[in-house]
Amino acid sequence: MLFCFLSLQDFDVVMVDEVNDIRIIGVITVTLLLLISLAGMEWESKAQILFFIVLLVSFTNYFVGTFLPPTQEKQAQGIFGYRSEIFIENLMPDWRGPNSNFFQMFAIFFPSATGILSGVNICGDLKDPTSAIPKGTLMAIFFTTLSYLAISVTVASCAVRDASGNITDILTGNITDILTGNITDGCVGLGCKYGWNFTQCIETQSCKYGLANSLKISGFYYLITAGVFAASLSSALGFLVSAPKVFQCLCKDNLYPYIGFFAKGYGKNNEPLRAYLLCFVIAVAFILIAELNTIAALISNFFLCSYGLINFSCFHASITNSPGWRPAFHYYSKWTALFGAVVSVVLMLLFTWWAALTTFGIIVFLFGYVNYNKPKVNWGSSVQAGTYNMALSYSVSLSGVEDHVKNFRPQCLVLTGPPNQRPALVDFVGSFTKHISLMICGDIIMVTPDATECLVKWMNKRKVRSFYSPFSSDNLRVGARYLMQASGLGKLKPNTLVLGFKANWRESSPESINDYINTIYDTFDSNYCLCILRMMDGQDVCDQFDFEGCSDQITTVFQNDQGKKTIDVYWVADDGGLTLLVPYLLTRRKRWRRSKVRVFIVGDEQNMEEGRNEMLALLKRFRLDFNDVIVMTDSERRPQGMFFFSIMPVNANYSMALFDFSSLWLSTVYCFLCFLPRSLPVPQSVCPSALYMAWLDTLTCSLHCPAVLIRGNQQNVLTFYCQ
């Protein structure tokens, strides 16, 4: 558009004024290019071929003009033909204008070299993009570089920097005097040596011609103008077609909100007409600025950012050693890619530092949004490969580190079955393992069909940080045993088994109850900690879950804000401290932060205060800021019946009750004393499974809040002995 305006100036044609003429011509031009784009790729290709032919003719016309003997009119404009003195002088810099420097000029020139990505941007319309893109891009770089160098060398050898264009500025006198410099005293500029005095316009900086102002080297001048038009329009049309196609792909992935409107395509080629119009509006907005130098610097900044990201992506893909990264270009080097990325960033800062910092901020924000939102797209990116490498490396290095109580984390294997059938169990464990420790949802498949992909999507949508591990088995015990042996990797291995309470034990067969109890025994034999969660309304959300609807999300109590409710911890014996650690981890969550924690301990009436003070001191050494300690003095009173056990009343204002599983063994002894002459503190084969389940049921049946039975594996999980 600027060249069109300059051409009109040559004919002294002005529509409004200098600035508004640029705006008018620019808007008209980009509108015509939009119409070509809307017509389809066939019309765009034909237009590009026409522009290319005009450009070749103009290019040839220019080189012919450099060899033509300069007329007196051409010499007045600073054109003297090939001269070594002119070339040597033009090699030295001479910046014009305020704050002008190399990088400002480079920023203005840089957009002329940005067309090399045009082929990549329209790869979806290419017949064989794998072959066409590298060949076309490399050939474009080669011929563009060759033509730019040829033009730079030839024009710098033919024209001086400043000339007035006035025929009257020719020096008069004897040619000998001119050559000896007798009448050129006071003359400024290289033109003096060739018989021209441009001193006045050089000193007043009013020269209209010359290499630094306006130059007309050609066989036929108007062919040069046509070539400039063709080059500008070709570049503009290329980006007007390619940019909307790239944006359309971005919109289809739905990475950002409110851009899906532009994803729609039309016609057999899926043309992004809406994106074309958006690109047109943006182009018009920049045209209205009507300041080429400002626009060029901004465009260069964004292009350099793109090149930097592309180069760094190639480098990152190389260092991840992904087998899928196989560049076909034999001379590719990851270090060249890294060098290109660094150079791009440096040039951005040198061109326009404030624009560069703004661009960095925008990129960080966009990347952060995508990383946080985690859109459901899979590009097979190098980030995924890098994540795998890091996870593998850290997992292997972690295997050589000995366990320490300071680094203990409850790594849970949760026997959820299909996780979407027992969301409360999933949410409970996720409440104290998310961002802290390992969680594996184990599914022992007996009759339910495998739906791994569907269940993983369900957990991801629920934002549960857990692995899903299905295992085929004939019964619960065998499946749980193998899951405990095989789950995890290295030190990322579960140390705690979490079960749901078997609420239907009264209706279950003896084999089913034995299977459940034996799973608990195997847990202790495997040196696992154990947690059993009981929900008063049960665990299963449906008896026969439809896997087609596994994306449905059901809200559980663990997803609600607990407010100022109370977590009661029943601490009977020291089995490692897991019963205290779990409520502490819960209170670190936002939903549980205001909940109070009360600790109940076993004692007698004579030593109540002493026992309470000892427990308070222990909690202080554990650095657990719990609210209160209550001594239970009637824990050794015999129960009134096998299916009844008196517990402290709990009202609806309590959010959870956690029992030290050690109390199980104590109470079971009393249950057995009613019928057996002797018993064992840990129920084994002599303990009927139904009796064991009856005790579990009786212990928690009157609670209106979730109840968790916890038993550690006798290994200390709190930093007590390290102080």
C-alpha positions in Angstrom: 0.0 0.0 0.0 2.9 2.3 0.8 4.4 1.7 -2.7 1.1 2.4 -4.3 1.0 5.7 -2.4 4.5 6.6 -3.5 3.5 5.8 -7.1 0.6 8.2 -6.9 3.0 10.8 -5.5 5.2 10.4 -8.7 2.2 11.6 -10.6 1.3 14.3 -8.1 -2.0 12.6 -7.3 -3.3 13.2 -3.8 -6.8 12.1 -2.7 -6.9 13.5 0.9 -3.5 13.8 2.5 -0.4 11.8 2.9 -1.5 9.7 5.9 -5.1 9.2 4.9 -4.1 8.2 1.3 -2.1 5.3 2.8 -5.2 4.2 4.8 -7.6 4.4 1.9 -5.3 2.5 -0.5 -4.5 0.0 2.1 -8.1 -0.8 3.0 -9.0 -1.1 -0.7 -6.1 -3.4 -1.3 -6.7 -5.8 1.6 -10.4 -5.9 0.7 -9.5 -7.1 -2.8 -7.1 -9.7 -1.3 -9.9 -10.9 1.0 -12.2 -11.4 -2.0 -9.5 -13.6 -3.6 -9.2 -15.6 -0.4 -12.9 -16.1 -0.1 -13.0 -17.4 -3.7 -10.9 -20.4 -2.7 -7.4 -21.8 -2.9 -7.7 -22.1 -6.7 -8.0 -18.4 -7.2 -5.3 -17.8 -4.6 -2.9 -20.1 -6.5 -3.7 -18.4 -9.8 -3.1 -15.0 -8.3 0.2 -16.1 -6.7 1.4 -17.4 -10.1 0.5 -14.1 -11.7 2.4 -12.2 -9.0 5.4 -14.5 -9.4 5.5 -13.8 -13.2 5.3 -10.1 -12.7 8.0 -10.3 -10.0 10.4 -12.2 -12.3 9.9 -9.7 -15.1 10.5 -6.8 -12.7 13.6 -8.6 -11.3 15.0 -9.0 -14.8 14.2 -5.4 -15.6 16.1 -4.2 -12.5 19.3 -6.1 -13.4 19.1 -4.8 -17.0 18.9 -1.3 -15.6 22.1 -1.6 -13.6 24.1 -2.3 -16.8 22.6 0.6 -18.8 24.8 3.7 -19.1 23.4 6.3 -16.7 21.9 9.3 -18.4 22.4 12.8 -17.0 18.9 12.6 -15.4 19.9 9.3 -13.7 23.2 10.8 -12.5 21.3 13.7 -11.0 19.4 11.0 -9.0 22.7 9.5 -7.7 23.0 6.6 -10.2 26.5 6.3 -11.7 26.8 2.6 -12.7 29.1 0.1 -11.1 31.8 1.9 -9.2 34.1 0.3 -6.6 34.3 3.6 -4.6 30.5 3.7 -4.3 30.4 0.1 -3.1 33.1 0.6 -0.5 31.5 3.7 0.9 28.0 2.1 1.1 29.4 -0.7 3.2 29.8 1.7 6.1 26.7 2.4 8.2 24.9 5.8 8.2 21.8 5.7 10.4 19.1 8.3 9.7 16.4 9.6 12.0 16.1 9.7 15.8 17.3 6.6 17.7 18.1 4.8 14.5 20.4 1.9 14.7 21.2 -1.5 13.2 18.5 -3.4 15.1 15.8 -0.9 14.2 16.6 -1.2 10.5 16.8 -5.0 10.9 13.3 -5.0 12.5 11.9 -3.0 9.6 13.6 -5.3 7.0 12.8 -8.6 8.8 9.2 -9.1 7.7 10.5 -9.4 4.1 12.0 -12.8 5.1 8.9 -14.2 6.9 7.2 -15.9 4.0 9.2 -19.1 4.4 6.5 -20.6 6.6 3.7 -20.1 4.1 4.0 -23.7 2.9 3.8 -25.1 6.4 0.8 -22.9 7.2 -1.3 -24.4 4.3 0.1 -28.0 4.6 -3.5 -29.3 4.8 -4.0 -28.2 1.1 -0.8 -29.7 -0.2 -0.9 -33.0 -2.1 2.3 -34.3 -0.5 3.2 -32.1 2.4 6.0 -34.4 3.7 7.9 -33.9 0.5 6.7 -30.4 -0.6 7.3 -28.5 2.6 11.0 -29.2 3.2 11.8 -28.8 -0.5 9.7 -25.7 -1.0 11.0 -24.1 2.2 14.7 -24.8 1.5 14.3 -23.6 -2.1 12.5 -20.5 -0.9 15.3 -19.7 1.6 18.0 -20.3 -1.0 16.5 -18.2 -3.8 15.3 -15.4 -1.5 18.7 -15.1 0.1 20.4 -15.1 -3.3 18.1 -12.5 -4.7 18.4 -10.2 -1.7 22.2 -10.4 -1.8 22.3 -9.8 -5.5 20.1 -6.7 -5.2 22.0 -5.4 -2.2 25.4 -5.8 -3.8 24.4 -4.3 -7.2 22.4 -1.4 -5.9 25.2 -0.6 -3.4 27.7 -0.5 -6.3 25.7 1.8 -8.5 24.2 4.6 -6.4 25.4 7.1 -3.9 23.4 7.6 -0.7 22.1 11.2 -1.3 21.2 13.1 -4.5 19.0 16.0 -5.2 17.7 15.0 -8.6 18.3 18.5 -10.0 20.1 18.7 -13.3 21.4 22.1 -12.3 23.6 20.6 -9.6 26.2 19.4 -12.1 29.6 20.9 -11.7 30.8 23.1 -14.5 34.3 23.9 -15.6 37.3 22.3 -17.2 37.2 18.5 -16.8 40.8 18.6 -15.6 39.9 21.0 -12.9 37.0 18.7 -11.9 39.3 15.7 -11.7 42.0 17.5 -9.8 39.4 19.0 -7.4 40.3 22.6 -8.2 36.6 23.7 -8.4 35.1 21.1 -6.0 36.3 22.7 -2.9 33.6 22.7 -0.3 31.7 20.0 -2.2 30.3 17.2 0.1 29.6 13.6 -0.8 30.9 11.0 -3.3 29.0 12.7 -6.1 31.6 15.4 -6.2 34.1 13.0 -7.7 31.7 12.3 -10.5 30.9 15.9 -11.4 27.8 16.5 -9.2 27.4 18.8 -6.2 24.7 17.6 -3.9 26.1 19.5 -0.9 23.1 21.7 -0.2 20.6 18.9 0.1 23.0 16.7 2.0 23.7 19.4 4.6 20.0 20.3 4.9 19.0 16.6 4.8 16.5 17.4 2.1 17.7 15.0 -0.6 14.9 13.2 -2.4 16.9 10.7 -4.3 19.9 8.4 -3.7 20.2 5.0 -2.0 19.0 6.3 1.4 15.9 8.0 -0.1 14.4 7.0 -3.4 16.0 5.0 -6.2 14.9 4.2 -9.7 17.4 1.7 -11.2 15.6 -0.1 -14.0 15.3 -0.5 -17.8 11.7 0.5 -17.6 10.8 2.2 -14.3 7.1 1.2 -14.1 8.0 -2.5 -14.3 9.9 -2.0 -11.0 6.7 -0.5 -9.5 4.8 -3.5 -10.8 7.3 -5.8 -9.2 7.1 -4.1 -5.9 3.3 -4.4 -6.0 3.5 -8.1 -6.9 5.9 -8.8 -4.0 3.8 -6.9 -1.5 0.5 -8.4 -2.6 1.9 -11.9 -2.8 3.2 -11.8 0.7 0.0 -10.2 2.0 -2.2 -12.7 0.2 -0.1 -15.6 1.5 -0.5 -14.6 5.1 -4.2 -13.7 4.6 -4.8 -17.3 3.4 -2.5 -19.2 5.8 -3.0 -17.4 9.1 -6.8 -18.1 9.2 -6.1 -21.8 8.5 -3.7 -22.0 11.4 -6.1 -20.2 13.7 -8.9 -22.5 12.6 -6.9 -25.5 13.8 -6.3 -23.8 17.1 -10.1 -23.1 17.4 -10.9 -26.7 16.6 -8.8 -27.9 19.6 -10.9 -25.5 21.8 -7.8 -24.5 23.7 -9.2 -21.2 24.8 -12.7 -20.0 25.5 -14.9 -18.1 23.0 -12.9 -19.0 19.9 -14.8 -22.1 18.9 -16.9 -19.8 16.7 -14.0 -19.5 14.2 -13.5 -23.3 13.9 -16.3 -23.8 11.4 -15.3 -24.5 7.8 -17.2 -24.2 4.6 -17.1 -26.0 1.3 -15.2 -29.0 0.2 -11.9 -27.6 1.3 -13.3 -26.6 4.7 -12.4 -23.0 4.2 -12.3 -20.9 7.4 -14.4 -18.0 6.2 -15.0 -16.7 9.7 -11.3 -16.7 10.4 -10.7 -14.9 7.1 -13.0 -12.1 8.2 -11.3 -11.9 11.6 -7.9 -11.6 9.9 -9.3 -8.9 7.6 -10.4 -6.9 10.6 -7.0 -7.2 12.3 -5.3 -6.2 9.0 -7.4 -3.1 8.6 -6.8 -2.1 12.2 -3.0 -2.1 11.6 -3.4 -0.4 8.3 -5.2 2.5 10.0 -2.0 3.0 12.1 -0.5 4.1 8.8 3.1 3.9 10.2 5.2 1.3 8.4 8.2 1.5 10.8 6.0 0.9 13.9 4.0 -1.9 12.3 7.2 -3.6 11.0 8.8 -3.7 14.4 5.7 -5.3 16.0 5.4 -7.8 13.2 9.0 -8.7 13.5 8.6 -9.2 17.3 5.7 -11.7 16.8 7.5 -13.6 14.0 10.6 -13.9 16.1 8.6 -15.3 19.0 7.1 -17.9 16.6 10.5 -18.8 15.3 11.9 -19.0 18.8 9.2 -21.4 19.9 9.5 -23.5 16.8 13.3 -23.8 17.2 13.0 -24.6 20.9 10.3 -27.2 20.2 12.7 -29.0 17.9 15.4 -28.8 20.4 13.2 -30.1 23.2 11.9 -32.9 21.1 15.5 -33.9 20.4 16.7 -34.0 24.0 13.7 -36.1 25.1 15.0 -38.9 22.9 11.5 -39.8 21.7 11.6 -42.5 19.1 8.8 -40.7 17.2 11.1 -37.6 16.6 12.8 -38.5 13.3 13.7 -35.4 11.3 14.0 -36.2 7.6 16.5 -33.3 7.1 19.9 -35.0 7.3 21.8 -31.9 8.4 19.5 -31.2 11.3 21.2 -30.5 14.6 19.5 -29.9 18.0 22.2 -27.4 18.8 21.4 -25.4 15.7 17.8 -25.4 16.8 18.8 -24.2 20.3 21.0 -21.5 18.7 18.1 -20.3 16.6 15.8 -20.1 19.6 18.3 -18.1 21.6 19.0 -15.7 18.7 15.3 -15.1 18.2 14.8 -14.2 21.9 17.9 -11.9 21.9 16.7 -10.1 18.7 13.3 -9.6 20.2 14.8 -7.8 23.1 17.1 -5.8 20.9 14.4 -4.8 18.5 11.7 -3.5 20.9 12.3 -4.6 24.5 8.9 -3.5 25.8 7.1 -5.3 23.0 9.3 -8.4 23.7 8.4 -8.4 27.4 4.8 -8.0 26.6 4.9 -10.9 24.2 6.7 -13.0 26.8 3.9 -12.2 29.3 1.2 -13.1 26.8 3.0 -16.4 25.9 3.4 -17.3 29.6 -0.3 -16.5 30.3 -1.5 -18.6 27.3 0.8 -21.5 28.2 -0.3 -21.3 31.9 -3.9 -21.3 30.9 -3.5 -24.4 28.7 -1.5 -26.2 31.4 -4.1 -25.4 34.0 -7.1 -26.2 31.9 -5.7 -29.4 30.4 -7.8 -29.5 27.2 -8.8 -32.8 25.8 -6.3 -32.8 22.9 -3.4 -35.0 22.2 -0.7 -33.7 19.9 2.0 -36.2 20.9 4.0 -33.2 22.0 7.6 -33.1 23.3 6.2 -32.0 26.7 4.7 -35.5 27.0 8.0 -37.1 26.1 9.8 -34.8 28.5 7.4 -35.7 31.3 8.0 -39.4 30.7 11.7 -39.0 30.8 11.6 -37.0 34.0 9.2 -39.5 35.6 11.4 -42.4 34.6 14.6 -40.8 35.7 13.3 -39.7 39.1 11.6 -43.1 39.7 14.9 -44.9 39.0 16.9 -42.5 41.2 14.3 -42.8 44.0 14.8 -46.5 44.1 18.3 -46.0 45.5 17.1 -43.8 48.4 16.5 -45.4 51.7 13.1 -44.8 53.4 13.0 -42.2 56.2 10.2 -41.3 58.5 10.4 -37.7 57.5 9.5 -38.6 54.0 6.7 -41.0 54.8 3.6 -40.6 52.7 0.5 -42.7 52.8 0.6 -44.3 49.3 -2.8 -45.9 48.9 -4.1 -48.9 47.0 -7.8 -48.3 47.0 -10.0 -51.3 46.2 -12.7 -49.2 44.5 -13.8 -51.6 41.8 -15.0 -49.3 39.0 -14.2 -45.9 40.6 -17.3 -44.3 39.4 -19.4 -46.8 41.3 -17.8 -45.8 44.7 -17.0 -42.1 44.3 -17.1 -41.5 48.1 -14.2 -44.0 48.5 -12.3 -42.2 45.7 -12.9 -38.7 47.1 -12.0 -39.7 50.6 -8.6 -41.0 49.7 -8.1 -38.2 47.2 -8.7 -35.7 50.0 -5.4 -36.6 51.7 -3.3 -37.9 48.8 -3.8 -35.3 46.1 -0.6 -33.5 45.4 1.0 -35.4 48.3 1.3 -39.1 47.6 0.4 -42.0 45.4 -3.1 -43.2 44.8 -4.0 -46.3 42.8 -7.6 -47.3 42.2 -7.6 -51.1 42.1 -10.4 -52.9 40.3 -10.7 -56.6 40.7 -12.7 -57.6 37.6 -14.9 -60.7 38.1 -18.0 -60.3 35.9 -17.9 -56.6 35.0 -16.5 -55.8 31.6 -13.3 -53.9 31.3 -13.8 -50.1 30.6 -10.4 -48.7 31.5 -10.4 -45.8 29.1 -13.9 -44.7 30.2 -13.0 -44.9 33.9 -9.7 -43.0 33.4 -11.7 -40.2 31.7 -14.1 -40.2 34.6 -11.3 -39.7 37.1 -9.6 -37.0 35.0 -12.9 -35.1 34.7 -13.3 -35.4 38.4 -9.7 -34.1 38.8 -8.7 -37.2 40.8 -4.9 -37.7 40.8 -4.9 -41.4 40.7 -3.9 -44.4 38.6 -6.4 -47.0 37.6 -5.2 -50.6 37.8 -7.7 -53.4 36.8 -7.0 -57.0 37.6 -8.9 -60.1 36.5 -9.5 -62.6 39.3 -12.1 -65.1 40.5 -12.4 -63.6 44.0 -11.5 -60.5 46.0 -8.7 -62.1 48.1 -6.6 -63.4 45.2 -7.0 -60.2 43.2 -6.1 -58.0 46.2 -3.1 -60.1 47.0 -1.7 -59.8 43.5 -2.5 -56.1 43.4 -0.6 -55.5 46.6 2.4 -57.4 45.2 2.4 -56.0 41.7 1.1 -52.4 42.0 3.5 -49.5 41.9 7.0 -49.0 40.6 10.1 -48.9 42.8 9.6 -46.6 45.7 6.3 -45.5 44.2 4.6 -48.5 45.7 1.5 -48.6 47.9 2.0 -49.0 51.6 -1.7 -48.7 52.6 -4.7 -50.6 51.5 -8.1 -48.9 51.6 -11.3 -50.8 51.6 -15.0 -50.0 51.7 -17.0 -51.5 54.6 -18.9 -54.6 53.5 -22.3 -53.3 54.4 -24.2 -56.2 53.0 -22.4 -58.8 55.1 -25.6 -60.2 56.7 -27.0 -61.1 53.3 -23.6 -62.4 51.9 -22.6 -66.0 51.7 -20.0 -67.3 54.2 -17.5 -67.6 51.4 -17.9 -63.9 50.5 -17.4 -62.9 54.1 -14.4 -65.1 54.5 -13.0 -63.6 51.3 -13.3 -60.1 52.8 -11.8 -61.0 56.1 -8.9 -62.9 54.6 -8.1 -59.9 52.5 -7.7 -57.9 55.7 -5.4 -60.7 57.1 -3.3 -60.6 53.9 -3.0 -56.9 54.2 -1.3 -57.3 57.6 0.8 -60.2 56.3 2.1 -57.9 53.5 3.1 -55.3 56.0 0.5 -52.8 54.7 -1.4 -50.3 56.7 -5.2 -50.7 56.5 -8.1 -48.3 56.3 -11.8 -49.2 56.1 -14.3 -46.5 55.2 -17.9 -46.8 56.1 -20.5 -44.5 54.7 -23.8 -44.6 56.5 -25.7 -44.6 53.2 -23.4 -47.2 51.6 -20.7 -46.9 49.0 -22.2 -48.0 45.7 -24.1 -45.4 43.8 -25.8 -48.0 41.6 -26.0 -51.7 41.5 -25.4 -52.1 37.7 -23.6 -49.1 36.4 -23.9 -48.2 32.7 -20.4 -47.6 31.4 -21.9 -45.6 28.5 -22.6 -42.9 31.1 -19.4 -43.1 33.1 -18.8 -39.4 32.5 -21.6 -38.6 35.0 -20.2 -37.0 38.2 -22.0 -37.6 41.5 -21.3 -35.2 44.4 -20.1 -36.8 47.7 -19.8 -35.4 51.2 -16.0 -35.2 50.7 -16.4 -32.6 48.0 -18.3 -30.2 50.3 -16.9 -27.6 52.5 -16.9 -29.1 56.0 -17.1 -25.8 57.8 -16.5 -26.0 61.6 -17.5 -29.6 62.0 -15.4 -32.0 64.1 -13.1 -34.9 63.2 -12.9 -37.4 66.1 -9.8 -39.6 66.4 -9.9 -42.6 68.7 -6.3 -43.4 69.7 -6.1 -46.7 71.6 -2.6 -47.9 70.9 0.5 -46.6 69.1 0.7 -48.6 65.8 2.9 -46.0 64.1 0.8 -42.9 64.1 -1.2 -43.3 60.8 -4.4 -42.6 62.7 -3.1 -39.2 63.6 -1.4 -38.5 60.3 -4.6 -38.9 58.1 -6.7 -36.3 59.9 -3.7 -33.9 59.9 -3.5 -34.3 56.1 -7.2 -33.7 55.8 -7.1 -30.4 57.7 -4.5 -29.1 55.2 -7.2 -29.1 52.6 -9.3 -26.0 52.0 -12.6 -27.9 52.6 -11.4 -29.3 56.0 -9.3 -26.3 57.2 -11.8 -25.0 59.7 -12.7 -28.5 61.1 -11.7 -29.2 64.7 -9.8 -32.4 65.6 -10.5 -34.1 68.9 -8.4 -37.0 70.1 -9.9 -39.7 72.3 -7.6 -41.9 74.4 -8.0 -44.8 76.8 -7.4 -44.2 80.5 -8.7 -44.6 83.9 -10.4 -42.1 86.3 -7.4 -42.0 88.7 -4.9 -41.0 86.0 -7.1 -39.0 83.6 -5.3 -35.7 83.8 -1.9 -37.4 83.6 -2.9 -39.4 80.6 -4.3 -36.3 78.9 -1.1 -34.3 79.5 1.0 -37.1 78.1 -1.1 -37.2 75.0 -0.9 -33.4 74.6 2.9 -33.5 74.9 3.0 -36.3 72.4 0.9 -34.3 69.9 3.1 -31.3 70.5 6.2 -33.4 69.7 4.5 -34.6 66.6 3.8 -31.0 65.7 0.1 -31.8 65.3 -2.1 -28.8 66.3 -5.2 -30.7 67.4 -7.9 -29.0 69.4 -8.7 -31.2 72.3 -7.8 -34.5 74.0 -10.5 -36.5 75.8 -9.9 -39.5 78.1 -12.3 -42.5 77.8 -12.5 -44.2 81.2 -15.0 -46.9 80.3 -13.2 -48.6 77.5 -12.6 -51.8 79.5 -16.3 -52.2 80.5 -17.7 -55.5 79.1 -20.1 -55.1 76.2 -23.7 -56.0 76.9 -24.0 -58.3 73.9 -22.2 -59.7 70.9 -23.9 -57.2 68.5 -23.8 -54.2 70.7 -21.1 -51.9 71.7 -21.7 -48.5 73.4 -19.8 -45.6 71.9 -19.9 -41.9 72.6 -22.9 -40.2 71.0 -22.1 -38.4 67.8 -24.5 -35.8 66.3 -24.8 -34.5 62.8 -22.3 -31.7 63.4 -19.4 -34.2 63.1 -17.8 -34.6 59.7 -15.8 -37.8 60.4 -14.8 -40.3 63.0 -11.5 -42.2 62.7 -10.8 -45.2 64.9 -7.4 -46.7 65.7 -7.8 -50.2 64.4 -5.9 -51.5 67.4 -9.1 -51.1 69.5 -10.6 -53.8 67.3 -8.4 -56.4 68.9 -9.2 -55.2 72.4 -12.9 -55.2 71.9 -12.9 -58.5 70.0 -11.3 -60.1 73.1 -14.3 -59.1 75.2 -16.7 -60.4 72.6 -15.0 -63.8 72.7 -14.9 -63.9 76.5 -18.7 -64.3 76.4 -18.5 -67.6 74.6 -14.9 -69.0 74.6 -12.7 -70.0 77.5 -9.8 -68.3 75.8 -9.1 -66.3 72.6 -6.3 -64.5 70.7 -5.9 -60.7 70.6 -5.7 -60.9 66.8 -8.5 -63.0 65.3 -7.3 -65.8 63.1 -8.9 -69.1 62.1 -10.5 -69.6 65.4 -12.4 -66.3 65.1 -15.7 -66.7 63.0 -15.8 -64.2 60.2 -19.4 -63.3 61.0 -18.4 -62.4 64.6 -15.6 -60.2 63.2 -18.0 -58.4 60.9 -20.5 -58.1 63.7 -18.0 -56.3 65.8 -17.1 -53.9 62.9 -20.8 -53.3 62.2 -21.5 -52.6 65.9 -18.6 -50.3 66.4 -19.8 -47.8 63.7 -23.5 -48.5 63.1 -24.9 -45.6 65.1 -22.7 -42.9 63.5 -24.3 -40.4 61.1 -21.0 -39.3 59.6 -18.3 -41.2 57.6 -16.3 -43.5 59.8 -12.8 -44.8 59.1 -11.1 -47.8 60.8 -7.3 -47.4 60.6 -4.5 -49.6 61.6 -0.8 -48.9 60.9 1.9 -51.5 60.2 3.8 -50.8 63.5 6.3 -48.6 61.6 6.6 -45.0 62.8 5.1 -42.5 60.3 5.6 -39.3 62.3 8.9 -37.6 63.1 9.1 -38.5 66.8 12.4 -40.3 67.3 14.2 -37.8 65.1 13.8 -34.9 67.5 
